[in-house]
Amino acid sequence: MLLSFISCRIGKLASRSTLLLLAGFTLACLSHLKEATANERPNVLLITADDLGLQLGCYGDTAIETPNLDRLAESGTLFETAYVTQASCSPSRSSMFSGMYPHTNGQYGLLNADVGFQLHDFVQKQTIPVLLKKAGYRTGIIGKLHVGPESSFPFDNRYRVDGRDVEKIANTVAPFMNEEEPFFLMVNYTDPHVARSSRQSSERYFPNQLKGHPKTPKQVGEVPPFPFQQIDTPEQMKRVTGYYNTVLRVDDGIGLLMQKLEDSGKRDNTLIIFVGDHGPPFDRGKTTCYEAGLRVPFLVSWPQMEQIPRSSSFVSTVDILPTILDATSLDQPENLQGKSLKPVLTGDDASWRSFLAGEFHYHGSTPFFPRRAIRDQRFKLIHNLLAGSRKPNQGIDGDKAARFSQQDSVPAEVKRAFQTYANPTEFELYDLQADPWEFRNLAELPEYQSELARMQDALMNWRKETDDPLLTEEGTKPIAEYESRKRK
């Protein structure tokens, strides 16, 4: 109709001014159409909580109530079994940004270890903010980035505020969400990570309350010991209680942030992904390949889709980038190791994944204690590649559970589990149905040798499929050499 009108007018009016007017009118129409299409693209809100494991009501933890996160879970899909790629902040986050495992992307340990851990050059060119910015998205981040080199992440807005001040976080990002163009925003809460009393101090603690959040902190005696530790000394319970209070503050923050998103009018066109970056900073949790280290909450709310409320499908944070690219209709780089969650958001898919894998290299600059781990619906295998020649660190972030575990009052099974944690054998095999927190290593029992061999085959297949450099001495050497580097 528009073209007929233009042709008719051109036939009747030959003046140059009329032609220019009509050309301008046509360009304005096309520009308006382009703007309307852009505005229909979904926004993306990626939320992380630092050191958050499964300590949420929606994951069955009854120690505290987390109504805001529970509500977010109810608005989309809760993944019952989700792994980070490595239970250390920088490597874990590197996989969210890149869709690759740390052994592929190069972020083997903490950025602030100051020995040069960072993404490989080719990975720096295909992270979330790079790809979405090219597609016309506004990109923003608040809180921890912690993947190197930080200068390679072209965020339009980087907000630096106290990551525990949940009201400040919500108020700071609200104007960004209110703008018209589609956005990608990453919100990173510092809680429930430990705090230091000062930069010079080695003392670690959990701030029970900050600026009125949580409103009613838990007191010692109101929460149980962690099931993956089962250590209930007074000192340990003070620490566990503090951790739960920081989780309560995260929940407050989610409520405030969701309200700002609702106020923007963009909630129904925003893909929300919420994850922990690994498990709690407690022995047998963070920096390990145990379930308490690798397993995290993983919530996806995608209002434009009909989602199932809960999924038993195995998912990983390596799937975050492919999911975002799928949601925004962007092409996916061929070298991604994760995959879009879209198929399992609409229904459990038995063929999706039979196994779920994780790994470890470094936390700080030393020691290099590489691990590989894989699980299925029942069994879990951990391969400690350098067992017998060296030992992993313990006492993560000031935790003393390993020390307390050797007291006379501690059950023998718990003692043995902590002894394995401190000085592991090459292989650890666990029956997660009978022993969900991995207290009984079955690897050397004759009746489990067939399961051990089956899981070893599965782990080797995954390592080959992902081109694990530690399969060869040539690939291992440059990664091991970081340990001998001097801090910058």
C-alpha positions in Angstrom: 0.0 0.0 0.0 2.8 2.4 1.0 4.8 1.6 -2.2 1.7 2.2 -4.4 1.1 5.5 -2.8 4.7 6.6 -3.3 4.7 5.5 -7.0 1.5 7.4 -7.6 2.8 10.5 -6.1 6.1 10.3 -8.0 4.1 10.0 -11.2 2.2 13.2 -10.5 4.8 15.3 -8.8 8.2 15.7 -10.4 9.6 18.4 -8.3 12.9 17.7 -6.5 11.6 19.0 -3.1 8.7 16.5 -3.2 11.0 13.6 -4.0 13.3 14.5 -1.1 10.3 14.8 1.2 9.0 11.3 0.2 12.5 9.8 0.6 12.8 11.2 4.1 9.3 9.9 5.0 10.3 6.4 3.8 13.6 6.4 5.8 11.7 7.5 8.9 9.4 4.6 8.5 12.2 2.1 8.1 14.0 3.7 11.1 10.9 3.3 13.2 10.5 -0.3 12.2 14.2 -1.0 13.1 13.7 0.6 16.5 10.6 -1.4 17.2 12.4 -4.6 16.3 15.3 -3.7 18.6 13.0 -3.0 21.5 11.4 -6.4 21.2 14.7 -8.1 21.9 14.9 -9.6 25.4 16.9 -8.0 28.1 19.3 -10.2 30.0 19.9 -10.0 33.8 22.6 -12.3 35.1 22.9 -12.4 38.9 25.6 -14.1 41.0 26.1 -14.5 44.7 29.7 -15.0 45.8 30.3 -18.4 47.5 26.6 -19.4 47.6 25.8 -23.1 47.7 22.5 -24.7 48.2 21.6 -22.9 51.4 18.2 -21.7 50.1 14.7 -22.5 51.0 13.8 -23.5 47.4 16.6 -26.0 47.6 15.3 -27.6 50.7 17.5 -25.9 53.3 15.2 -25.2 56.4 17.8 -23.3 58.4 16.6 -20.0 57.0 13.7 -18.6 54.9 14.6 -17.0 51.5 11.2 -15.8 50.2 12.5 -13.6 47.4 14.7 -16.2 45.9 12.0 -18.8 46.3 9.7 -16.4 44.4 12.2 -16.1 41.6 12.5 -19.9 41.4 8.7 -20.1 41.2 8.6 -17.7 38.3 10.8 -20.0 36.1 12.8 -23.2 36.4 14.9 -24.5 39.3 17.7 -26.8 38.2 18.1 -29.4 40.9 21.6 -30.4 39.9 23.9 -27.7 38.6 27.6 -27.4 38.7 30.1 -24.6 38.4 33.2 -25.6 36.3 35.7 -24.9 39.1 35.0 -24.0 42.8 37.1 -20.9 42.7 35.8 -17.4 41.9 37.8 -16.3 38.8 37.8 -19.7 37.0 34.1 -20.1 37.8 33.2 -16.7 36.4 35.4 -17.2 33.4 33.1 -20.1 32.3 30.0 -18.0 32.7 31.5 -15.3 30.4 33.1 -17.7 27.8 31.0 -20.9 27.7 34.2 -22.9 28.2 35.9 -24.8 31.0 38.9 -23.1 32.6 41.2 -25.8 31.2 40.2 -24.4 27.8 39.7 -20.7 28.4 43.0 -20.2 30.4 41.6 -18.7 33.7 43.2 -21.5 35.8 43.2 -19.6 39.1 42.3 -16.3 40.8 42.9 -13.1 38.9 44.4 -11.5 42.1 46.9 -14.4 42.5 49.0 -12.0 40.4 50.8 -14.6 38.5 49.1 -14.0 35.1 46.0 -16.1 35.2 43.7 -14.8 32.4 41.6 -15.7 29.4 43.4 -16.7 26.3 43.5 -14.1 23.5 40.9 -15.9 21.3 38.5 -16.2 24.3 38.7 -12.5 25.0 37.1 -11.8 21.7 33.9 -13.8 22.4 32.7 -13.2 25.9 29.2 -12.1 26.8 29.7 -8.3 26.8 31.8 -8.5 23.6 29.1 -10.5 21.6 26.1 -8.6 23.0 27.7 -5.2 22.6 28.3 -6.0 18.9 24.6 -6.8 18.6 23.6 -3.4 19.9 23.0 -4.3 23.5 23.8 -1.9 26.3 26.1 -3.7 28.7 26.6 -3.1 32.4 28.1 -4.8 35.5 28.0 -4.0 39.2 30.2 -5.8 41.7 32.9 -8.4 41.0 34.2 -9.1 37.5 37.4 -10.9 38.6 38.3 -12.4 35.2 41.4 -11.3 33.4 42.3 -9.1 31.7 39.5 -6.9 33.0 40.3 -4.4 30.3 39.1 -6.9 27.6 35.5 -6.7 28.9 33.9 -3.7 27.0 31.1 -2.9 29.5 29.4 0.4 28.8 28.8 0.9 32.5 30.8 -0.5 35.3 29.4 0.4 38.7 31.7 0.1 41.8 29.8 0.0 45.0 29.9 -2.0 48.2 28.7 -5.4 47.1 27.0 -6.1 50.4 25.0 -2.9 50.3 21.9 -4.4 48.7 19.9 -1.1 48.7 22.7 0.8 47.0 23.0 -2.0 44.4 19.3 -1.8 43.5 19.2 2.0 43.4 22.4 2.2 41.3 21.3 -0.1 38.5 17.7 1.1 38.3 18.4 4.0 35.9 20.4 1.6 33.6 17.4 -0.8 33.5 15.0 2.1 32.8 16.6 3.1 29.5 14.9 2.1 26.3 17.5 0.1 24.5 17.8 -3.7 25.4 20.4 -4.4 28.0 22.7 -7.0 29.4 23.3 -6.4 33.1 25.4 -8.6 35.5 24.7 -8.0 39.2 27.3 -9.6 41.5 26.6 -9.7 45.3 29.6 -10.0 47.5 27.7 -12.0 50.0 28.0 -14.7 51.3 31.8 -14.4 50.8 33.8 -13.8 53.9 35.0 -10.3 54.9 38.3 -9.1 56.3 38.4 -6.7 59.3 41.1 -4.7 57.3 43.3 -5.2 54.3 46.2 -5.8 56.5 44.4 -8.4 58.7 44.1 -12.1 58.0 41.0 -12.3 60.2 37.9 -13.5 58.3 34.3 -13.1 59.4 30.8 -12.9 58.0 29.0 -9.5 58.6 25.8 -10.5 60.4 24.0 -7.3 59.5 24.7 -4.3 57.3 22.5 -1.2 57.1 19.6 -3.1 58.5 19.9 -6.2 56.3 18.9 -8.8 57.2 16.3 -7.3 59.5 16.5 -10.1 62.0 19.8 -11.9 61.9 20.0 -15.5 63.1 21.7 -16.2 66.4 24.1 -19.1 67.3 21.9 -22.1 68.2 19.2 -21.2 65.6 20.9 -23.0 62.6 22.3 -26.5 62.3 25.9 -27.4 61.3 26.5 -27.9 57.6 25.7 -31.5 56.5 28.9 -31.7 54.4 30.9 -31.0 57.6 29.0 -32.1 60.6 31.2 -30.0 62.9 29.3 -28.3 65.7 32.0 -26.7 67.9 31.0 -23.2 69.3 33.5 -21.5 67.1 32.4 -23.3 64.0 28.7 -22.7 64.7 29.4 -19.0 65.0 30.9 -19.0 61.6 28.1 -21.1 60.1 25.5 -18.7 61.6 27.3 -15.7 60.1 27.2 -17.4 56.7 23.5 -17.9 56.8 23.0 -14.2 57.8 24.9 -13.1 54.7 22.6 -15.4 52.6 19.6 -13.7 54.1 21.1 -10.4 53.0 21.4 -11.7 49.4 17.7 -12.7 49.6 16.8 -9.1 50.6 18.9 -7.8 47.7 17.0 -10.0 45.2 13.7 -8.6 46.5 14.9 -5.0 46.0 16.4 -5.7 42.6 13.3 -7.5 41.3 11.1 -4.6 42.4 13.3 -2.2 40.4 13.0 -4.4 37.4 9.2 -4.5 37.8 9.1 -0.7 38.2 11.0 -0.4 34.9 8.2 -2.2 33.1 10.7 -4.7 31.6 10.2 -7.8 33.8 8.1 -9.6 31.1 10.8 -9.1 28.5 13.9 -10.0 30.6 15.7 -13.3 30.8 16.9 -13.7 34.4 19.6 -16.2 35.4 20.7 -16.6 39.0 23.6 -18.7 40.2 26.1 -19.0 43.0 29.7 -18.9 41.7 30.6 -22.0 43.8 29.9 -23.5 47.2 30.5 -22.1 50.7 34.0 -21.0 51.9 34.3 -23.9 54.3 36.5 -27.0 54.3 35.1 -29.6 51.9 33.3 -26.9 50.0 35.0 -24.1 48.1 38.2 -25.1 46.2 37.2 -28.8 46.1 35.5 -31.0 43.7 33.0 -32.3 46.3 29.3 -31.5 45.9 29.5 -28.7 48.4 32.1 -27.0 46.2 30.8 -27.6 42.7 27.0 -27.7 43.2 25.2 -24.4 43.2 21.7 -22.9 42.9 20.7 -22.3 39.3 17.5 -20.5 38.5 16.2 -19.4 35.1 13.2 -17.2 34.6 12.4 -16.6 30.9 8.9 -15.0 30.8 8.6 -15.4 27.0 8.6 -19.2 27.4 6.4 -21.8 29.0 8.8 -23.3 31.5 8.6 -26.4 33.8 9.0 -25.5 37.5 11.8 -27.9 38.3 14.3 -29.9 36.2 16.5 -32.9 37.1 18.6 -32.3 34.0 22.3 -31.8 34.6 23.3 -28.2 33.9 26.5 -26.2 34.2 27.5 -22.6 34.3 29.3 -23.3 31.0 25.7 -23.3 29.6 25.1 -19.6 30.5 26.6 -18.0 27.4 25.0 -20.4 24.9 21.6 -19.8 26.6 22.0 -16.0 26.4 23.0 -16.1 22.7 20.0 -18.4 22.0 17.6 -16.0 23.8 18.9 -13.0 21.9 18.9 -14.8 18.5 22.7 -14.4 18.1 25.0 -16.9 16.4 27.0 -19.1 18.7 30.8 -19.5 18.3 31.7 -23.1 17.2 34.1 -23.7 20.0 31.6 -23.3 22.9 31.6 -26.3 25.3 28.2 -25.6 26.9 24.8 -25.5 25.2 21.6 -23.6 25.4 19.2 -24.5 28.2 16.2 -23.8 26.1 15.3 -27.5 25.4 15.3 -28.4 29.1 13.5 -25.3 30.3 10.4 -26.6 28.5 10.7 -30.2 29.7 13.2 -32.7 31.1 15.2 -34.3 28.3 16.7 -37.7 29.1 19.2 -37.3 26.3 20.4 -33.9 27.4 23.4 -35.0 29.5 24.2 -38.3 31.2 27.2 -36.9 33.1 28.1 -33.7 34.7 31.8 -32.6 35.1 33.9 -30.2 37.0 37.6 -29.5 37.7 40.2 -27.7 39.7 43.7 -26.3 39.0 44.6 -23.4 41.4 42.9 -21.1 43.8 45.8 -18.7 44.6 49.3 -18.9 43.1 50.0 -22.2 44.9 49.7 -25.2 45.2 49.0 -26.7 41.8 46.7 -29.6 42.7 44.7 -30.5 39.6 41.5 -32.5 39.9 38.9 -33.7 37.5 35.4 -34.9 38.6 32.3 -36.4 37.0 29.0 -37.7 38.2 25.8 -39.3 37.0 22.5 -39.7 38.7 24.0 -42.0 41.3 27.8 -42.2 41.3 30.6 -39.5 41.6 34.2 -39.9 40.7 37.0 -37.5 41.6 40.5 -37.9 40.1 43.2 -36.2 42.0 45.9 -36.1 39.4 48.9 -35.4 41.6 47.8 -37.4 44.7 50.7 -38.9 46.5 53.2 -36.3 45.4 51.6 -33.2 46.9 48.6 -32.1 49.0 45.8 -29.6 48.5 45.3 -26.5 50.7 42.9 -26.7 53.6 41.4 -24.1 55.9 39.8 -22.1 53.1 39.1 -18.5 54.1 40.0 -19.1 57.7 37.8 -22.2 58.2 39.0 -24.5 61.0 36.6 -27.4 60.5 39.5 -29.7 59.3 41.3 -29.1 62.6 38.1 -29.6 64.7 37.3 -32.8 62.8 40.1 -34.7 64.5 38.7 -34.2 68.0 37.7 -37.3 70.0 34.0 -36.4 70.0 33.8 -36.4 66.2 32.4 -39.6 64.6 35.0 -41.8 62.9 33.3 -41.4 59.5 33.6 -37.7 59.6 37.2 -37.9 60.7 38.1 -40.1 57.8 36.3 -37.8 55.3 38.4 -34.9 56.5 41.5 -37.0 56.4 40.7 -37.8 52.7 40.1 -34.1 52.1 43.5 -33.2 53.5 45.5 -36.0 51.8 43.3 -37.6 49.1 44.0 -40.8 47.2 44.2 -40.7 43.4 40.6 -41.8 43.0 37.5 -41.1 45.1 34.2 -42.8 44.3 30.9 -42.0 46.0 27.4 -43.3 45.9 25.5 -40.0 46.0 22.1 -41.7 46.6 23.3 -43.4 49.8 26.0 -40.8 50.7 25.0 -37.4 49.2 27.8 -35.5 51.0 30.6 -37.9 50.2 31.8 -39.3 53.5 32.5 -42.9 52.3 35.1 -43.3 49.6 34.3 -46.6 47.7 37.1 -46.5 45.2 39.1 -49.4 46.8 36.2 -51.7 47.7 36.1 -54.8 45.4 32.3 -54.7 44.9 32.6 -51.2 43.3 35.3 -51.8 40.8 33.0 -52.1 37.9 31.4 -48.7 38.8 34.8 -47.3 39.3 35.9 -48.4 35.8 32.7 -47.1 34.2 33.1 -43.7 35.8 36.8 -43.6 34.8 35.8 -44.2 31.2 33.2 -41.4 31.4 35.7 -39.0 32.8 38.3 -39.8 30.2 35.8 -39.4 27.4 34.8 -35.9 28.8 38.5 -34.9 29.0 39.2 -36.0 25.4 36.0 -34.3 24.1 37.0 -31.0 25.8 40.7 -31.3 24.8 41.9 -31.3 28.4 45.6 -30.1 28.2 46.4 -32.2 31.4 46.1 -35.4 29.3 49.7 -34.9 28.2 52.9 -33.8 29.9 53.3 -31.2 27.2 50.0 -29.7 28.0 50.5 -29.9 31.8 53.9 -28.2 31.9 52.9 -24.6 31.1 50.0 -24.7 33.5 52.1 -26.2 36.3 54.7 -23.4 35.7 52.4 -20.7 37.1 53.2 -22.1 40.5 56.9 -21.0 40.2 56.1 -17.5 38.9 56.7 -14.5 41.1 53.8 -12.4 42.0 53.5 -9.2 40.1 
